[in-house]
Amino acid sequence: MFDIIAFDADDTLWHNERDYRRAAARLQTLLAPYQGAAVVAQTLLDTETRNLEGYGYGLKAFALSMIETAVSLSNGQISGSDILQIIHAAKEMIATDVELLPGVAETLATLAPHHRLMIITKGDLLDQERKLTRSGLGDVFTHFEVVSHKTPQTYRDLLARYDIAPQHFMMIGNSLRSDVLPVVEIGGTAVHIPHALTWEYEADVDHTHHHNGYYELPHINDLPTLLQQIAPH
C-alpha cells in the first residue's frame, strides 16, 4: 500500500527539544538582570517565529534568535562576553550525543526488511547530517531529505520527485503542523506520535477537525501493528 514510509527526525527518532530548552534556560539565567524568565521565554519564541521566513529552522537559526533576544531585552547593553556564552551554548548543542527515543531502533529494524524508509526533516543540513550519522540509523533509510519548510507543496514536490502518489505515502512525526496536517491535506496518510516536549510553535495549531488518513499512536512501537491493520501483507 505504501511505496515509502517517511519519518520526521527530531523528537520522532531522537531527542532534540530538550537540548533547545536547556539552552533557552541558560539564556533566561543570562538575562535575569534585565528581564524575568517568562518575558525572556516569550520574547525568544516571538523572535524565532518572526525569523522563520528568513532563517528557517534549526540550530543556527535558534542561536541567532537567542542573540537577537539578548540584545533586544538588554536594550543593547549585553556584553560581548555574554554573547559569547550564547554562542558556546549553541556549540555545545552541536557536540551533544544523539540519543534515540525508546523503541525507535527496534521498530525500524522490524519495518526495514519490508518497506522503503525515508527521513524528511527540517533544519540545518549540516546539523541534520551529523545527527543522522551519530544516530547509527543511516543504513536503515533509503532516502534522506532536509527541507526548509513542511507545507503541502513541499510534500507534493518531494513525492513528484520520487514519482510516488500521495495515497501510497505515509509520514510519521511528532508535529501536527509539520508532519501530519500537510500530508493528509494532499491525500497521504500521516501518523502523529506526540512527544512530551514539543516546541510551542509546532504545538500551536488547530487540529480539531478529523481527517481521513490521520492516525495517532502513543508510542512508535505501535507502528508495525497499525501498518498490519491498514495495509496488511
Secondary structure, DSSP 8 states (H G I E B T S, - for coil): --SEEEE--BTTTB--HHHHHHHHHHHHHHTTTTS-HHHHHHHHHHHHHHHHHHH-SSHHHHHHHHHHHHHHHTTT---HHHHHHHHHHHHHHHHS---B-TTHHHHHHHHTTTS-EEEEEES-HHHHHHHHHHHT-GGG-SEEEEES---HHHHHHHHHHTT--GGGEEEEES-IIIIIHHHHHTT-EEEE---SS--HHHH-S---S--TTEEE-SSGGGHHHHHHHHS--
